[in-house]
Amino acid sequence: MDRQLYIAMTGAKHTLEAQRHNNHNLANANTPGFRADLDSFYQAPMYGPGFATRAYAEELRAGTDFSGGPVMTTGRPLDVAIQDQGWFVVQAGDGSEAYTRRGDFQVTAGGLLTTGDGRMVMGENGPITIPPDTKVEVGDDGVITAIPDGAPEAPMQVDRLRLVNPPLEMLYKHEDGLFRMHDGQVAADDAAVRVKGGALEGSNVNMAQALVQMIDHARQFETHVKMMTAAERNEETSAQLLRHPG
């Protein structure tokens, strides 16, 4: 009975892990540029003396869904969406270079250009700084132009967004939600990447599918709990039979 119990227990445990990944996707359904996590189940045979007659359940994050999200026109000058393939370069919390599709830029009190979650956006000259009292325009090549208030005839080029486009198989999502290269190297700038100002790319999470998966995971978990209850009852019945005086 203990074998049945452990099989059901591992199934319940990893179903909860899958539910956690799915809930993470749902929580980021409205996060600009978010890429959904993919997960999968597989069987893990238990080896030891004799034959591997038991296989426990395992769940892992199998990768990332790199499909594009919907692009919405916002008209906000600091909203920037990448057209087709490519990534913005930002500075991660540890100071390293990382990549994101999140383009809801904002300007801090100190003039730094950051993403909506506070990551510094990198340009060809390092972190991008926006001059005060200016209106910002972003060209399709990533060039940032600042137009001083009251002097529209004197625009000045501030910097150019660093845009990269490494092969997707070389990228992985870190725990902070940013993407990095598997080999730890820095991706080369790609002048062919184009952006669209006044637009924002949404999350690629399919909410209807994620809600169906949430219900499915909940039912799977209930099934594993019932299996554990059945194993307990079988053990109690077996113990009663052994105690029977015959």
Order of alpha helices (4+ residues) and beta strands (2+ residues): alpha-beta-beta-beta-beta-beta-beta-beta-beta-beta-beta-beta-beta-beta-beta-beta-beta-beta-beta-alpha
